[in-house]
Amino acid sequence: SGSSDPYCVVKVDNEVVARTATVWKSLNPFWGEEITLLLPRGFHSLAIYVLDEDTIGQDDVIGKVSLSHQQISAEPRGIDSWLSLAPVSPDQEVQGEIHLELQVPERGHPRVLRCHLIEAR
């Protein structure tokens, strides 16, 4: 139909920890949702999956952004940028990017991460 019904799922070490609202009929969704995560000790990765909600059948995965513990801790000021979506399976072709802001709060607990899912295109 030329449009999607996108939403995001946030996973820490492959476990779902948060989900955004669905933006209906949009290829340029704006979520503007902020999630505060308590990361487990020794976590390995944070992944944000962008999915297309389907009323019939299973939701389609549009793509994902994956950040390792090392990538996040290498940016003490946090991350605020557009990140390209990667395919979830090797035979999948993906276009698009997501605007994320990740930040460890000042004087905060080192395992607390503020994750701001802004928009995608």
C-alpha positions as CSV (number, residue, x, y, z in Angstrom):
1,S,0.0,0.0,0.0
2,G,3.1,2.3,0.0
3,S,3.0,2.9,3.8
4,S,3.8,1.2,7.0
5,D,2.5,1.1,10.6
6,P,5.9,1.3,12.3
7,Y,6.8,0.8,16.0
8,C,10.0,0.0,17.8
9,V,11.0,-2.7,20.2
10,V,14.0,-2.2,22.5
11,K,16.0,-5.3,23.4
12,V,18.8,-5.7,25.9
13,D,20.7,-9.0,25.3
14,N,17.8,-10.2,23.1
15,E,15.2,-9.6,25.8
16,V,12.4,-7.2,25.1
17,V,12.5,-4.3,27.6
18,A,10.3,-1.6,25.9
19,R,8.0,-0.9,23.0
20,T,6.9,2.4,21.4
21,A,3.4,3.2,20.2
22,T,2.5,2.4,16.6
23,V,2.5,5.3,14.1
24,W,-0.2,4.4,11.6
25,K,0.3,4.8,7.8
26,S,3.7,6.5,7.9
27,L,7.1,6.1,6.2
28,N,8.5,8.9,8.4
29,P,7.2,8.1,11.9
30,F,7.8,10.4,14.8
31,W,7.7,8.7,18.2
32,G,9.5,11.1,20.6
33,E,9.4,8.5,23.3
34,E,12.0,8.4,26.1
35,I,12.7,5.2,28.0
36,T,14.9,4.8,31.0
37,L,16.6,1.4,31.1
38,L,18.4,-0.2,34.0
39,L,21.1,-2.3,32.2
40,P,22.0,-5.6,33.8
41,R,25.6,-6.0,35.0
42,G,27.8,-7.2,32.2
43,F,25.2,-6.7,29.4
44,H,26.5,-7.2,25.9
45,S,24.2,-5.4,23.5
46,L,21.3,-3.0,23.0
47,A,19.1,-3.5,19.9
48,I,16.3,-1.4,18.5
49,Y,14.0,-3.2,16.1
50,V,11.7,-1.3,13.8
51,L,8.6,-3.3,12.9
52,D,5.6,-2.9,10.7
53,E,2.4,-3.8,12.6
54,D,0.0,-6.0,10.7
55,T,-3.6,-6.6,11.8
56,I,-3.6,-10.0,10.2
57,G,-0.6,-12.4,10.6
58,Q,2.8,-11.6,12.1
59,D,4.3,-8.1,12.2
60,D,7.1,-7.6,9.7
61,V,10.6,-6.6,10.8
62,I,11.7,-3.5,8.8
63,G,15.3,-3.5,10.2
64,K,17.3,-3.0,13.4
65,V,20.1,-1.0,14.9
66,S,22.4,-2.8,17.3
67,L,25.0,-1.3,19.6
68,S,27.4,-3.2,21.7
69,H,28.3,-2.4,25.4
70,Q,31.7,-1.2,24.1
71,Q,30.1,1.2,21.5
72,I,27.8,2.8,24.1
73,S,30.5,3.1,26.8
74,A,33.0,4.6,24.3
75,E,30.7,7.7,24.0
76,P,30.7,9.2,27.5
77,R,28.6,12.2,26.3
78,G,26.1,9.8,24.7
79,I,24.9,9.3,21.2
80,D,22.6,11.6,19.2
81,S,22.5,10.7,15.6
82,W,20.8,9.0,12.7
83,L,21.8,5.4,12.5
84,S,21.2,3.2,9.4
85,L,18.9,0.2,9.8
86,A,20.6,-3.2,9.2
87,P,18.8,-6.3,8.0
88,V,17.7,-8.9,10.5
89,S,18.1,-11.8,8.1
90,P,20.8,-12.1,5.3
91,D,18.3,-12.3,2.5
92,Q,16.5,-9.1,3.5
93,E,17.1,-5.7,1.9
94,V,16.7,-2.7,4.2
95,Q,16.5,1.0,3.6
96,G,16.0,3.6,6.3
97,E,17.4,5.0,9.4
98,I,16.4,5.9,12.9
99,H,17.2,9.0,15.0
100,L,18.3,7.9,18.5
101,E,19.6,9.7,21.5
102,L,21.3,7.6,24.2
103,Q,22.6,9.1,27.4
104,V,23.9,8.1,30.7
105,P,22.5,10.7,33.1
106,E,25.1,13.0,34.8
107,R,26.1,11.7,38.2
108,G,23.8,8.8,37.5
109,H,24.1,5.2,38.0
110,P,26.6,3.8,35.4
111,R,24.0,1.1,34.4
112,V,21.1,3.5,33.8
113,L,20.6,4.5,30.2
114,R,18.2,7.1,28.9
115,C,17.0,6.0,25.4
116,H,15.2,8.6,23.3
117,L,13.5,7.1,20.2
118,I,12.8,10.2,18.2
119,E,11.9,9.3,14.6
120,A,12.7,7.2,11.5
121,R,12.7,7.7,7.8
